[in-house]
Amino acid sequence: MPRYFLGVVIAFFEPVFHGGCNIIDHFLSAKVFPRLTTLVFFGKTVTLLFLPIVWYLSPPAQLSPLLLALVFGIACIEVLYNFPYYYSLRVIDTSIVASLFSIGKIFVPILAYVVVGERLLPIQYFGFLLISVAALALTFDRARLRLNGAFFLMGFVSLILAVETIMYKYAFTHGASWGSVIVPMTLFEFCIIALAYTATGGLRTLRTDLGTVRASWKLFFWNEFFGWLGNMGDSFGVSVLPATVARAIGSTQPIFTLLYAFLFKRKHPEVFREQLGTHAAIKLVWFSVIIVGVVLVVAFGATGV
């Protein structure tokens, strides 16, 4: 299988799996874990269980101090973004939160060009612009003629994740293998959130928190597993594709979120925060624009890095 095509296929793990995880993340953050630090801490703890898979697929090698510092920065972003993300899930439709991940991605092609010398065709940059415009339109509150409040939170999230993408790409283009980045990053993430959990009184509530996790452990575990698959597809995609192409593929995430709502909301209404009907029709228009943008970015392949 050609390397580019393989990268595209695996990069789609991110929107496919994260599109479903957005739904469960809303349920867990809004109805199960009132304290977000607890949710993030136990999520990162479960992720440690999947490290042997990464080690088997791509045994890590020693990194230079610069690349290790870069990986630590990625880990900080991976922990930090969870808090505004979970809060946003509590206040607006899940698919709109997912679409807002695309707002800051407008900076990805600029940063990719400046930092790693990535160049794409003009039509690919136009496709990426379509994706960003559609994501912005999805959060516009027509009734109050202003942007939804979650726009600013998720705009920050999207911006730091855009920076994270370039940090990933820089590490990969300077000789780091996929496993050499993912293994220490996962360990750093756990250490960072463990310190935050302890510093905010987690040891005093540990027994209660464990009971909360145990009460919904199946849902929690599988959500973290699918979220991990999405993260791995995302990071692997960045390692073999131009960063702009990988981020464009990730922008289809809200489309899958809305699809899952259509399929499963009637059976499990308590899990979903998603308006269908007329609201869904409007979303579909902008999602169609996102699809066009993704096709333009992906179809023309990698032109030069």
N, C-alpha and C positions, 0 to 999 in steps of 0.2 A: 504494500500500500504506500503510495507517495507520502513523503513526510508532511507536506502541506495539508493534504486531505486528512491524514490521520490526526493532525493537530486540530483541524476544524471539527472533526467528529468528537474528539475528546473535550474540546473547549465547550461544546454544547452540553456537557455534563452540568456545567455551572448553571445556566438558566433552567434546564429541565429539573434538576434536583432542588435548586434554591427556590424555584417558583413554588414548589410544594412546601418547602421549609418555611417560606414567608408566612404561609397560612398557619402552620403549627406554632411558629414563633409568636404570632399574634395571640393565639390561645394560651400559650405558656406564660407570656409576659403579662397579659391582661387578667387571666383568671386563675393561674396556678402559682406564679412567683411574683408577689407584690414587690419584693426587693430584687432589683435587677442584678446586683452584684452576685447574689446567690445563683441566679440563672446562668450568668456568664461563667462563674467559677466551676460549677458542676459540668457545664458544657465543655469547657477546656479540659477538665479531668477525664471525661469520657474519651475525648480526642486522643489522649495518651495511649489508649488501647489499640489504636490503629497504626501506631508508629512501626511495629514490625512489618506491616505491609509495605510501607514506604521503604524501609531498610532492605527488604527483599528485592523490590523492583529497582531500586537505585541506591546501592550502598553509599553512605556519605563519606566524603573525603575531607581532610582538614582545609579550612578556609583561611585566607590571609586576614590579619586584624581589620583591614578596611572592609572586606566583605562580611566579616562576622559582625562588625558594628552596623552594617547595612541591614543584615538579617535581624538584628536586635530592634532596629527601627521599624522594620516590617511587623515584627511581633507586637510592638507598642501600638501601632495603628490597628492591627487585628483585634486587639483588646478594646481600644478606645472607641472604635466606631460602633460597637455593640450598643452602647448606652443611648445615644440619640436615635439609633435605628429602632430599638425596642420601644422607646417612648413614642416615636412616630407611629408605630404599629398600633398603639393604643388609641390614637386620635383620628386617623384617616383610613380610607380603604387600603387594603393590603396591596392590591395591584398598583395603586398610585405610589405607595411607598417604594415598591419594586421599580417603578419607572423612574423615580427620583434618583436612583443610583446612577442614572445616565447624565444628570445635570453637569457634574464636574468633569465628566469624561471628555468634554469639549477641549480640555487642556491636554489630553493624552497625546494627540498627534503633534502638538506644539512641543511638549516636553520630550517626546520620543525623538523628534527631529533634533532638538538642541542637545540632549544628553547622550543618545546612542546613535545619532545619525540616521534615523529611520526615515525613508522616503517612500511615499505612495503616489499613485496617479491622481491627478486633479479630481477625477470622477469619484475616487474613493474618499477623498476629503469632503466632497459634496455629500456623499452618502452619510458620512459621519455627522455632518451638519444637520441633515434631515432628522437623524436620531435624536440629537440634542434639542432641536426645536419641538419635536413631538413630545419629548419628556417634559419640557417646560410648559407646553400647552395643557398637559394632563393635570397639572397642579393648579391651574388658574381657576380661582373661585369666581365664576361668572355672576353669581348672585350679589357678591359684595365688591366686585370689580377690583380684586386684589389677589395676590398670591397666597395660597394656604400657608398657615404658620409653620407647618412641617417642612415647607420648602427650604427654609433657612437652615433647619437642623440637618436635613438630608443633603442639602447643598454642601454643607461642611463635610458630611460623611463622604459624599461623592468626590469632593476635592481631595481629601486625604487618601482615598482609595486610588485616585488617579496618580497621585505621587507614589503610592505603594507599587502600582503597576510598573512605573519606570524604575523603581528601586529593584524590583524583581528582574526586569529586563537587563538592567546594568549588571547585576550579579551573574545572570546567565551568559551574557555576552563577554564577560571577563573570566570565563572558565569554570564557574561553579556548576556542578551537576544539579539536577532536580532534587535528589535526595539530600545533597549537601546543604541545600537551602531549607528544605521542609523540616528535616529532623531537628536542627537547632532552633528553628523558628517555633516549632511546637513546644519544645522544652522552655524556651523563653516566655512564650505566652502563658504557660501554666504558672511559672514562677511569678510573673507580673500580677496575674489575677489572684493568685494565692496570697500575695502580700496585701493586695487591696481588700480581699475578703477578710483577712485576719485583722487588718487595721480598722475596718469598719464594724468590728464586733462579731465577726463570723464564728469565732470559737464559742461564744456564749450561746449562739443559736444553732450550732452544728447539729445537735440531735433533732431539733425540730425540722431543720432543712433536709436532713437525711430522710425523715419521715415523709416530707413533701415529695422528694424525688422518688422514694419507694412506692408511693401511692400511684404514680403515673410513670413508672420506670420504662414500660414498653414503648409508650409514645415518645418519651424523652430520649431513650436510647436510639430508636430508629430515626428520629428527627436529627439527632447529632450525627448518626452514620451517613444519612443522605446529605446533610450539610457538609460533612467532611468530603464526600464524593464530589460535591459541587466545587469545593475549595480546591481539591486536587486537580479536577478538570480545568479549573481556571488557571492555576499556577503552571500546569503542564502546557496548556495552550499558549501562555505567555512565553514559555521556554522555547517553543518551536515555531511560533507565528510572530509576525510583526505585532507589537503591542496594540496598535490601533485596530487591527483586525480582531484580535482576541477580545478587546473591550467592546467592539461592535457586536460580536456574537453574544456577549453577556447582556447586551441591552434588550434581548428578546425575553428576558426573565418575566416581566409583567404579563406578557402574552400567555405564558404557561400558567401563571397564577390565576388569571381570569378563566382560562380553560378548566382548571381544576375546580373553580367555583361553580361553573356551569354543570360540571359532571357530578359534584358531590355535595353541594350546599343543601339540597333538599333532604338528603339523608343525614347529614351532620350539621345542622344549622348553628349549633352552639360553637363550632370551631371557626366559623367564617365571619369576617368583617368585610363584606363586599356587597356593594349595591349593583343589582343587575337591571333588567328592564331598560329604560331610556338611557340611564347613566352608562350602562354597558355598551349601548350602541355608539355613544359618543367616544368611549374609550376605544372601541374597535376601529373607528376612523383613524385615530392617532396611532394605534398599534399597527395599522396597515402602512402608515408612513414609516414607522420604525422598521417594518419588514422590508420595505423598498430600500431604505438606507442600508440595512444589513446586507442585502443582496448586492448592492453596488460596491460595498466595501470588500466583501468576501470573494465575489466572483472573479475579480481581476487579480487575485493572488498577491504574492509578495514580489514587489518590484525592486527592492533594495534596502539593505540595512548596513 
